[in-house]
Amino acid sequence: MPAVQSVTTDLDPNTANAKTMKTDQTVDLYGNLTQSRIYEYGNLSTPARTINCTYFFPNAHYLRNLPASFQSTDGVKNVSLFANTYDGYGGANPLTQVIGSPTMHATGTYNTTYTTRGNPTYLTSPGKATTLTYNILGEVIKAVTNGQTVEWTYSASNNFGAPTQITPNLCRRATRRRCCRWRARSISTPTTPSVGPRARRGRSQASRPSPSSTR
């Protein structure tokens, strides 16, 4: 698979102040970036920063491009940019069955025991940790980030196509917990055109009592 291996950038080319920086990269046989080396202006031999990338390769379904971790180093300090864990079901984070019979889905085969799905379940980055819970359709039903929880509810009424309720936990205080709810409702289509200002004036005029002919 052809891939870009090196890119150079010239600043003020063809002048006495010309400077060049460079980025080299390495990819695996699936085209995934495994390492990126960034060279600053004036030093094209020692990378100023190197980013190493790893991927999750489950044993089924040809899932070959799921980022597992990215780490950056300047040769002295190492920083984890993020780390993902996939298909970590069980315990407090189970793969959940749905209530009802979704169409276009082989529920008998792809049920709670079928766990090779490529769903990120645990995600970490500097200052942030998230746990995601899924149903068997691959829909996120709960996300917990640094102790804050958001839950999604799905229903057979719309074939699980969109959440019927979203419950965020946006605010925690020492004495109380605030919880907001949102429900999806069907919006009926008007059967008559909206009444404009002119129509309203005409209606008001028509609704006036006619003057009496007697004095």
N, C-alpha and C positions, 0 to 999 in steps of 0.2 A: 504494500500500500504506500503510494507516494506521500511524503509529509515534509513540511518545512523543517530543516535542521538548524539553520542559523539565519539571523537577521541583523544587519548592521544599520546604524543610523548616523548620518554625518551632520554635524552642526557647523555652519559657515563653511561649506565645502569650497575648495579651490581658493582659500584665503590663508593668510599667515596664522589665523586663529582657528583653523579647522580642528575639530575634535570628533572622535568616533566612539560610539558605544555599541555594544553587541549583546544579543540574546541568543543563546544556544538552547536547544531543547532535544529531548529524547522521547520517543514514543515506543509503545509495545506493539506486538503484532496485530492488535485490534485497533490501533490508532489512538490509544489513550496516552495522554501526556504523563510520563513517569518522572521526568526531571526537567526543570527549567533553570538555566544559569544566566544571571544578569550581570553584565560587566559595565562598570561606569566609564565615563569619558576619561581617556588617558591611560586606562589600565585594562587591556584586553587579554591579559594572561591569568589574572586571579579574579574569580567572580566576587562581586560585592554581596550578592545574595543568591542562594540556591534554594529552590523549592522542590521538595521530593513528594511524589504523589503515589499512593497505593490505591488499589481497587479491590472490590469484593467480587469473587467469581464463584457463584454457587454451581452445583453440579448438574444443573438442569436448565433447560429453556434458553440456553445461549445468552445468558445475562452477562455481558462482558464490559460494561461501562458504568458500573456503580461505584462512585468515589468513596473510598473508605477513610482516607486521611490525607491531609496536606500539611506539610511541615516546612517552615522557612528557617534558614540559618545564614548567618554572616560569617561563619567559621568559628565564632566564639559563643554566641547565644543562639539557642534553639527555641522557636516559637511554634506551637501547634495552632494552625489556622482553623482546622476543624477535624472532627473524627466522627464517622457514622458507623452505626451497627445496624445490620439488616436482619429482618425476619426474626427478631428476638421476642417470640411469643411465649406465653406461659407465665405462671405465677400471678403477679399483680397486673400483668399486661397481656391478657389472653387475646387470641383471635376470636372474634365474636360472631355468632350466628345472627342472621336477620330473621325478623318475624314476618312471615309471608312467603310468597313464591315469586321471586324475580324472574322476569322473562329474559331470554337470551343469555342464560347463565346455567351451567351444569352444576347445580347445587350438590347433587349426589357425589360428584367427583371432587369439585373444588370447594370442600367444606372446611371445617375447623382443623382437620387432620392434615390438610394440604398446606404446608408451611413454606415451600420454596416459591416465594413471590417477588422478591426484590423490593420489599417495602422498607424504607428507613424507619427504624423503631426508636433508636437512641441517637441523638445528635448533640454534640458538644462543640463549642467554640469559646474563645476567650470571654469569660463572664456570663456564659449562657449555656444552659443544659435543657434539652427538650426530650420528652418521652411521648411517642405517638402510638395510639391504639387504633386498630383497624377492625372493620367487619370483613366477612368473607368476600365481599364485592370489591375490596381494595379501597374503601372509603374511610377516611379518618373520622373516628367517632369521638376521640378525646385527645387533647394535646395539653401537656403539663410543662410549662416553661418557668423555671426558677420558682416553683411553687404556685404559679398562677395557672388556672385550669380553664379551658374552653371545651365545651361538649357539643357535638352535632347529633341530631336525631333524624333518622331517615324512616320513610314509611312506604308501604306497598301501594298507597293511594296514588302516588305519582311514579310508581315503579322504581323507587329509590334513586330517582334522577337528580334530586336536589334536596337539601335538608329541609325538613318541615319545622325544625326548631333549632336555634343556636343559643346556647347558654354560656355566656362568658362570666368569668369571675374577675372583674376588672379592678376591684378595690378590696383590700383587706385591712381592717383596723383592729386594734386591740379589743374593742368592745363589740364590734358588729361586722358582719360580712354583707357586702352589697352584691347582689346578683341580678343581672338584667336578662330578659328573655325576649326572643324574637320568634314569631311564628309566620310561616309562609302561608298566605291565603290566596285563593283564586280571585282574580279581579274580573267581574262581569263586564261584558262589552255592552255599552249603551245601545238600545234598540232604536232610539229616536235621536235626531241631531240636537246638539246643544243649542240653547236659546240665546241668541245674541242681543245686544242692546236694542236694535231696531225691533226685533220680535217682541222684546219685553215691553217696549213702548206701545206697540200695537195691541198687545194683550191688555196692558193697563187701560188703553183708550177703549177697548171693547168691553172691558169690565165695568166702565162707568155707567151709572144709570142714565137712561135717556131722559131729557127734560120733559116735564109734563105739559100737555097741550092746553090744560085748563089753567085759568088764572084765579 
